[in-house]
Amino acid sequence: MPTYVCSVPPKSLDSSQKDQIAAAIAWRHSEATGAPSFFVQVC
């Protein structure tokens, strides 16, 4: 299971922005590899 770790300064993103980034990373990984996006962990 691929894991992507993202770091940003504290309080620079709200939870909605974090969710959008995580979804975009999962979607792009799925697009590039053909693996289902639910296999991707973004933290």
N, CA, C and O atoms as a CHARMM CRD file, in Angstrom:
* protein
*
  172
    1    1 MET  N      0.84200  -1.16600   0.00000 PROA 1      0.00000
    2    1 MET  CA     0.00000   0.00000   0.00000 PROA 1      0.00000
    3    1 MET  C      0.89800   1.24500   0.00000 PROA 1      0.00000
    4    1 MET  O      1.67600   1.44200   0.93400 PROA 1      0.00000
    5    2 PRO  N      0.79900   2.07800  -1.03100 PROA 2      0.00000
    6    2 PRO  CA     1.62400   3.28100  -1.07900 PROA 2      0.00000
    7    2 PRO  C      1.17700   4.30200  -0.03200 PROA 2      0.00000
    8    2 PRO  O     -0.01400   4.46800   0.23300 PROA 2      0.00000
    9    3 THR  N      2.14200   4.96300   0.54300 PROA 3      0.00000
   10    3 THR  CA     1.86400   5.99200   1.54300 PROA 3      0.00000
   11    3 THR  C      2.57200   7.27800   1.14100 PROA 3      0.00000
   12    3 THR  O      3.77100   7.27700   0.86000 PROA 3      0.00000
   13    4 TYR  N      1.82600   8.36400   1.11400 PROA 4      0.00000
   14    4 TYR  CA     2.36900   9.67800   0.83000 PROA 4      0.00000
   15    4 TYR  C      2.26100  10.50500   2.10800 PROA 4      0.00000
   16    4 TYR  O      1.18700  10.59800   2.70200 PROA 4      0.00000
   17    5 VAL  N      3.36100  11.09700   2.52400 PROA 5      0.00000
   18    5 VAL  CA     3.37700  11.93400   3.71600 PROA 5      0.00000
   19    5 VAL  C      3.56500  13.37800   3.26800 PROA 5      0.00000
   20    5 VAL  O      4.53200  13.70600   2.58000 PROA 5      0.00000
   21    6 CYS  N      2.64000  14.22700   3.66000 PROA 6      0.00000
   22    6 CYS  CA     2.66600  15.63400   3.27300 PROA 6      0.00000
   23    6 CYS  C      2.86900  16.49100   4.51400 PROA 6      0.00000
   24    6 CYS  O      2.30200  16.21000   5.56900 PROA 6      0.00000
   25    7 SER  N      3.67300  17.52600   4.38600 PROA 7      0.00000
   26    7 SER  CA     3.91400  18.44000   5.50400 PROA 7      0.00000
   27    7 SER  C      3.66300  19.87300   5.05800 PROA 7      0.00000
   28    7 SER  O      4.11700  20.30000   3.99700 PROA 7      0.00000
   29    8 VAL  N      2.94400  20.59500   5.87700 PROA 8      0.00000
   30    8 VAL  CA     2.70500  22.02200   5.65400 PROA 8      0.00000
   31    8 VAL  C      2.81000  22.72000   7.00400 PROA 8      0.00000
   32    8 VAL  O      2.67100  22.07600   8.04400 PROA 8      0.00000
   33    9 PRO  N      3.05100  24.01700   7.00000 PROA 9      0.00000
   34    9 PRO  CA     3.09400  24.74100   8.27400 PROA 9      0.00000
   35    9 PRO  C      1.75600  24.61000   9.01500 PROA 9      0.00000
   36    9 PRO  O      0.70000  24.55400   8.38500 PROA 9      0.00000
   37   10 PRO  N      1.80300  24.56100  10.33800 PROA 10     0.00000
   38   10 PRO  CA     0.57200  24.44800  11.12300 PROA 10     0.00000
   39   10 PRO  C     -0.43500  25.54300  10.77600 PROA 10     0.00000
   40   10 PRO  O     -0.07000  26.69600  10.54800 PROA 10     0.00000
   41   11 LYS  N     -1.68000  25.16500  10.74300 PROA 11     0.00000
   42   11 LYS  CA    -2.82000  26.07700  10.51100 PROA 11     0.00000
   43   11 LYS  C     -2.80200  26.75400   9.14500 PROA 11     0.00000
   44   11 LYS  O     -3.48300  27.76200   8.95600 PROA 11     0.00000
   45   12 SER  N     -2.04100  26.22700   8.19000 PROA 12     0.00000
   46   12 SER  CA    -2.01000  26.85300   6.86800 PROA 12     0.00000
   47   12 SER  C     -3.10800  26.30200   5.94800 PROA 12     0.00000
   48   12 SER  O     -3.42700  26.91800   4.93100 PROA 12     0.00000
   49   13 LEU  N     -3.68500  25.14800   6.29900 PROA 13     0.00000
   50   13 LEU  CA    -4.76500  24.55700   5.50900 PROA 13     0.00000
   51   13 LEU  C     -5.90500  24.15600   6.44200 PROA 13     0.00000
   52   13 LEU  O     -5.67500  23.71000   7.56600 PROA 13     0.00000
   53   14 ASP  N     -7.14700  24.32300   5.95400 PROA 14     0.00000
   54   14 ASP  CA    -8.26500  23.82400   6.75400 PROA 14     0.00000
   55   14 ASP  C     -8.53300  22.36500   6.36600 PROA 14     0.00000
   56   14 ASP  O     -7.90500  21.84000   5.44700 PROA 14     0.00000
   57   15 SER  N     -9.45100  21.72500   7.05700 PROA 15     0.00000
   58   15 SER  CA    -9.67700  20.29300   6.83000 PROA 15     0.00000
   59   15 SER  C    -10.20100  20.01000   5.42200 PROA 15     0.00000
   60   15 SER  O     -9.89600  18.96500   4.84800 PROA 15     0.00000
   61   16 SER  N    -10.97600  20.92300   4.86800 PROA 16     0.00000
   62   16 SER  CA   -11.47600  20.75100   3.50800 PROA 16     0.00000
   63   16 SER  C    -10.33000  20.76900   2.49400 PROA 16     0.00000
   64   16 SER  O    -10.30700  19.96200   1.56500 PROA 16     0.00000
   65   17 GLN  N     -9.40400  21.67000   2.67100 PROA 17     0.00000
   66   17 GLN  CA    -8.25000  21.74300   1.77000 PROA 17     0.00000
   67   17 GLN  C     -7.39400  20.48900   1.88900 PROA 17     0.00000
   68   17 GLN  O     -6.90800  19.96900   0.88400 PROA 17     0.00000
   69   18 LYS  N     -7.21100  20.00700   3.10400 PROA 18     0.00000
   70   18 LYS  CA    -6.43900  18.77400   3.31000 PROA 18     0.00000
   71   18 LYS  C     -7.11700  17.59900   2.62000 PROA 18     0.00000
   72   18 LYS  O     -6.45000  16.77500   1.99300 PROA 18     0.00000
   73   19 ASP  N     -8.44100  17.51700   2.73300 PROA 19     0.00000
   74   19 ASP  CA    -9.19200  16.44300   2.07400 PROA 19     0.00000
   75   19 ASP  C     -9.04800  16.51400   0.55800 PROA 19     0.00000
   76   19 ASP  O     -8.89100  15.48900  -0.10500 PROA 19     0.00000
   77   20 GLN  N     -9.10200  17.72100   0.01500 PROA 20     0.00000
   78   20 GLN  CA    -8.96800  17.90400  -1.43000 PROA 20     0.00000
   79   20 GLN  C     -7.58400  17.48100  -1.91700 PROA 20     0.00000
   80   20 GLN  O     -7.46200  16.85300  -2.96800 PROA 20     0.00000
   81   21 ILE  N     -6.55500  17.81800  -1.16700 PROA 21     0.00000
   82   21 ILE  CA    -5.18800  17.43400  -1.53500 PROA 21     0.00000
   83   21 ILE  C     -5.02800  15.91700  -1.48000 PROA 21     0.00000
   84   21 ILE  O     -4.45800  15.31200  -2.38700 PROA 21     0.00000
   85   22 ALA  N     -5.53300  15.31200  -0.41300 PROA 22     0.00000
   86   22 ALA  CA    -5.44100  13.85400  -0.27400 PROA 22     0.00000
   87   22 ALA  C     -6.17400  13.15300  -1.41400 PROA 22     0.00000
   88   22 ALA  O     -5.66300  12.18000  -1.96800 PROA 22     0.00000
   89   23 ALA  N     -7.35200  13.63100  -1.76700 PROA 23     0.00000
   90   23 ALA  CA    -8.11800  13.03200  -2.86200 PROA 23     0.00000
   91   23 ALA  C     -7.38500  13.18100  -4.19200 PROA 23     0.00000
   92   23 ALA  O     -7.37500  12.25500  -5.00200 PROA 23     0.00000
   93   24 ALA  N     -6.77200  14.34100  -4.41900 PROA 24     0.00000
   94   24 ALA  CA    -6.03200  14.56600  -5.66600 PROA 24     0.00000
   95   24 ALA  C     -4.81300  13.65300  -5.76200 PROA 24     0.00000
   96   24 ALA  O     -4.51200  13.13100  -6.83500 PROA 24     0.00000
   97   25 ILE  N     -4.11300  13.46000  -4.65300 PROA 25     0.00000
   98   25 ILE  CA    -2.94900  12.57200  -4.64900 PROA 25     0.00000
   99   25 ILE  C     -3.38900  11.14000  -4.92800 PROA 25     0.00000
  100   25 ILE  O     -2.77300  10.44800  -5.73800 PROA 25     0.00000
  101   26 ALA  N     -4.44900  10.69200  -4.26100 PROA 26     0.00000
  102   26 ALA  CA    -4.94800   9.33000  -4.46400 PROA 26     0.00000
  103   26 ALA  C     -5.40400   9.12100  -5.90800 PROA 26     0.00000
  104   26 ALA  O     -5.11000   8.09000  -6.51300 PROA 26     0.00000
  105   27 TRP  N     -6.12600  10.10800  -6.45800 PROA 27     0.00000
  106   27 TRP  CA    -6.61000  10.00300  -7.83300 PROA 27     0.00000
  107   27 TRP  C     -5.43800   9.94600  -8.81900 PROA 27     0.00000
  108   27 TRP  O     -5.44600   9.13600  -9.74600 PROA 27     0.00000
  109   28 ARG  N     -4.44200  10.79800  -8.62200 PROA 28     0.00000
  110   28 ARG  CA    -3.29100  10.83300  -9.53300 PROA 28     0.00000
  111   28 ARG  C     -2.50400   9.53600  -9.45600 PROA 28     0.00000
  112   28 ARG  O     -2.05900   9.02100 -10.48100 PROA 28     0.00000
  113   29 HSD  N     -2.32800   9.00500  -8.26000 PROA 29     0.00000
  114   29 HSD  CA    -1.63200   7.73000  -8.11200 PROA 29     0.00000
  115   29 HSD  C     -2.39500   6.63100  -8.85300 PROA 29     0.00000
  116   29 HSD  O     -1.80200   5.82200  -9.56600 PROA 29     0.00000
  117   30 SER  N     -3.69600   6.61600  -8.67900 PROA 30     0.00000
  118   30 SER  CA    -4.53400   5.61800  -9.35200 PROA 30     0.00000
  119   30 SER  C     -4.43100   5.76000 -10.87000 PROA 30     0.00000
  120   30 SER  O     -4.31400   4.76500 -11.58400 PROA 30     0.00000
  121   31 GLU  N     -4.47500   6.97900 -11.34900 PROA 31     0.00000
  122   31 GLU  CA    -4.37700   7.23800 -12.78400 PROA 31     0.00000
  123   31 GLU  C     -3.03200   6.75900 -13.34100 PROA 31     0.00000
  124   31 GLU  O     -2.97400   6.18400 -14.42800 PROA 31     0.00000
  125   32 ALA  N     -1.96300   6.99800 -12.59600 PROA 32     0.00000
  126   32 ALA  CA    -0.62000   6.65200 -13.06200 PROA 32     0.00000
  127   32 ALA  C     -0.32600   5.15600 -12.99800 PROA 32     0.00000
  128   32 ALA  O      0.41600   4.62800 -13.82700 PROA 32     0.00000
  129   33 THR  N     -0.91500   4.47000 -12.00500 PROA 33     0.00000
  130   33 THR  CA    -0.56200   3.06400 -11.79100 PROA 33     0.00000
  131   33 THR  C     -1.65200   2.08200 -12.18500 PROA 33     0.00000
  132   33 THR  O     -1.37900   0.90500 -12.42200 PROA 33     0.00000
  133   34 GLY  N     -2.89700   2.56600 -12.25600 PROA 34     0.00000
  134   34 GLY  CA    -4.01900   1.67900 -12.53100 PROA 34     0.00000
  135   34 GLY  C     -4.55800   0.99400 -11.27800 PROA 34     0.00000
  136   34 GLY  O     -5.53700   0.25100 -11.35000 PROA 34     0.00000
  137   35 ALA  N     -3.92900   1.23600 -10.13900 PROA 35     0.00000
  138   35 ALA  CA    -4.38300   0.65100  -8.87700 PROA 35     0.00000
  139   35 ALA  C     -5.57900   1.44600  -8.35200 PROA 35     0.00000
  140   35 ALA  O     -5.67300   2.64800  -8.60100 PROA 35     0.00000
  141   36 PRO  N     -6.48600   0.80000  -7.63600 PROA 36     0.00000
  142   36 PRO  CA    -7.60700   1.53500  -7.04600 PROA 36     0.00000
  143   36 PRO  C     -7.12600   2.62700  -6.08100 PROA 36     0.00000
  144   36 PRO  O     -6.16900   2.42700  -5.33300 PROA 36     0.00000
  145   37 SER  N     -7.79200   3.76800  -6.10900 PROA 37     0.00000
  146   37 SER  CA    -7.35700   4.88600  -5.28300 PROA 37     0.00000
  147   37 SER  C     -7.49400   4.60500  -3.79400 PROA 37     0.00000
  148   37 SER  O     -6.80300   5.22900  -2.98800 PROA 37     0.00000
  149   38 PHE  N     -8.37700   3.67100  -3.40500 PROA 38     0.00000
  150   38 PHE  CA    -8.52400   3.38500  -1.97700 PROA 38     0.00000
  151   38 PHE  C     -7.32100   2.65000  -1.40000 PROA 38     0.00000
  152   38 PHE  O     -7.23800   2.48500  -0.18300 PROA 38     0.00000
  153   39 PHE  N     -6.38400   2.20400  -2.23900 PROA 39     0.00000
  154   39 PHE  CA    -5.15500   1.58800  -1.74400 PROA 39     0.00000
  155   39 PHE  C     -4.14000   2.62600  -1.24100 PROA 39     0.00000
  156   39 PHE  O     -3.18200   2.27900  -0.54900 PROA 39     0.00000
  157   40 VAL  N     -4.35600   3.88400  -1.59000 PROA 40     0.00000
  158   40 VAL  CA    -3.38900   4.93700  -1.28100 PROA 40     0.00000
  159   40 VAL  C     -3.66800   5.52800   0.10100 PROA 40     0.00000
  160   40 VAL  O     -4.81300   5.81100   0.45500 PROA 40     0.00000
  161   41 GLN  N     -2.60400   5.70600   0.86600 PROA 41     0.00000
  162   41 GLN  CA    -2.69800   6.38600   2.15400 PROA 41     0.00000
  163   41 GLN  C     -2.02100   7.74600   2.01800 PROA 41     0.00000
  164   41 GLN  O     -0.88400   7.84100   1.55700 PROA 41     0.00000
  165   42 VAL  N     -2.71700   8.77200   2.41500 PROA 42     0.00000
  166   42 VAL  CA    -2.14300  10.11200   2.42000 PROA 42     0.00000
  167   42 VAL  C     -2.25700  10.64000   3.84100 PROA 42     0.00000
  168   42 VAL  O     -3.35000  10.72200   4.40200 PROA 42     0.00000
  169   43 CYS  N     -1.10400  10.99800   4.41700 PROA 43     0.00000
  170   43 CYS  CA    -1.13800  11.53100   5.78400 PROA 43     0.00000
  171   43 CYS  C     -0.22900  12.73600   5.88700 PROA 43     0.00000
  172   43 CYS  O     -0.11500  13.33300   6.95700 PROA 43     0.00000
